[in-house]
C-alpha cells in the first residue's frame, strides 16, 4: 500500500523558513514526478512545485519562484520543500503528491498525480 507522509509544517512569522518533508512508502517512484500542492481556506488547491525522479528537472509556481526549493533523496524515497521568505499568503495545507507522468511540460495539474498525502498545515503570521 502506497503512503505519503508529510511533516515539517507549523507556525512561523513572516520572513521565516520551514522545510517540509514527504516520505513515501510502498513503492518507489522512479521515472515519475513528485510534487507539492497547497490549499488555503476557501480557495482551490494550487500547484506549488514539482521534481522529476532524477532531480534533473523542477518546476515552480510563479508565486513561489526564488523563495521555495524542491529536492528529493531517492535513497530515502523522500521529497523536500524548503520554504524561505515566507509570507502570510503562503498559509495553507500543503500536500505531497506522487506518480505523475512527466514528458516535457511540468505536471502542474492535480489530476496528473496518482498518490496524495494527508497534508500538513503551514501558518505564516504577519
matplotlib code that plots the C-alpha trace (Angstrom):
import matplotlib.pyplot as plt

x = [0.0, 1.4, 1.6, 2.9, 3.6, 4.2, 5.9, 7.5, 4.6, 3.9, 3.6, 6.2, 6.5, 6.6, 10.1, 10.8, 11.6, 10.2, 11.2, 8.5, 9.3, 7.3, 8.3, 6.9, 6.5, 5.0, 6.8, 9.5, 8.6, 11.3, 10.7, 7.8, 7.3, 6.6, 5.1, 3.7, 0.3, -1.4, -4.9, -5.8, -9.2, -11.9, -9.6, -8.9, -5.9, -3.0, 0.3, 3.4, 6.4, 7.4, 10.5, 11.4, 12.6, 16.2, 16.1, 17.2, 14.0, 12.0, 9.1, 7.6, 4.5, 5.3, 4.2, 7.0, 9.8, 13.0, 11.7, 10.9, 13.2, 12.1, 14.5, 14.5, 16.5, 15.7, 17.7, 15.2, 12.3, 11.7, 10.9, 11.5, 10.2, 12.4, 10.4, 12.2, 10.9, 7.5, 4.6, 1.1, -0.4, 1.6, -0.6, -2.3, -2.4, 0.4, 0.0, 2.6, 1.7, 3.5, 3.3, 2.9, 4.0, 6.5, 7.0, 8.1, 5.9, 6.0, 3.0, 1.1, -2.4, -3.5, -5.1, -1.7, -0.7, -1.9, -1.0, -1.6, -0.6, -2.9, -1.4, 0.5, -0.6, 1.7, 0.7, 2.6, 1.8, 2.3]
y = [0.0, 3.3, 6.0, 9.6, 11.1, 14.8, 16.5, 19.8, 22.1, 24.6, 28.3, 30.7, 34.5, 36.3, 36.2, 32.9, 29.4, 25.9, 22.7, 20.2, 16.5, 13.8, 10.2, 7.7, 4.0, 1.1, 1.7, 3.7, 6.5, 6.1, 7.8, 9.9, 13.3, 14.2, 17.5, 19.8, 21.4, 23.7, 24.7, 27.8, 28.1, 29.0, 28.5, 25.8, 23.6, 25.0, 23.7, 24.8, 22.8, 19.5, 17.5, 14.6, 11.4, 12.0, 15.6, 16.8, 18.8, 21.0, 23.4, 26.1, 28.3, 31.9, 32.8, 30.8, 31.1, 32.3, 31.5, 27.8, 24.9, 21.4, 18.5, 14.7, 11.9, 8.7, 6.6, 7.7, 7.9, 11.4, 14.7, 18.1, 21.6, 24.3, 27.4, 30.7, 34.3, 33.1, 35.4, 35.3, 34.4, 31.1, 29.9, 26.7, 23.0, 21.6, 18.3, 15.9, 14.1, 11.4, 9.3, 11.9, 11.1, 13.7, 14.1, 17.7, 20.0, 20.2, 18.3, 21.1, 19.6, 17.7, 15.1, 14.2, 12.6, 9.2, 9.4, 12.0, 12.6, 13.8, 17.3, 19.4, 22.8, 25.8, 29.1, 32.3, 35.1, 38.8]
z = [0.0, -1.0, 1.6, 1.5, 4.9, 5.1, 8.1, 8.9, 8.9, 11.7, 12.6, 11.5, 11.3, 8.0, 6.6, 8.3, 6.9, 7.1, 5.4, 4.5, 4.0, 2.3, 2.9, 0.5, 1.3, -0.5, -3.8, -5.4, -7.9, -10.5, -13.8, -12.5, -10.9, -7.3, -6.3, -3.7, -3.8, -1.3, -0.4, 1.6, 3.3, 0.7, -2.2, -4.7, -4.5, -6.4, -7.7, -5.8, -7.1, -8.8, -9.3, -11.7, -10.1, -11.0, -9.7, -13.1, -13.8, -11.5, -11.8, -9.6, -9.4, -10.1, -6.6, -5.0, -7.5, -5.9, -2.4, -2.4, -3.4, -4.1, -3.8, -3.4, -1.9, -3.8, -1.3, 1.3, -1.1, 0.3, -1.3, 0.4, 0.1, 1.5, 2.0, 2.7, 3.0, 3.9, 3.5, 5.2, 1.8, 1.9, 4.7, 3.6, 4.0, 1.9, 0.2, -1.2, -4.5, -6.4, -9.6, -12.3, -15.8, -16.9, -20.6, -21.5, -19.6, -15.8, -14.4, -12.6, -12.6, -9.6, -11.9, -13.2, -9.8, -8.6, -4.9, -2.3, 1.3, 4.1, 4.2, 6.7, 7.9, 7.3, 9.0, 8.4, 10.8, 9.9]

ax = plt.figure().add_subplot(projection="3d")
ax.plot(x, y, z, "-o")
ax.set_aspect("equal")
plt.show()
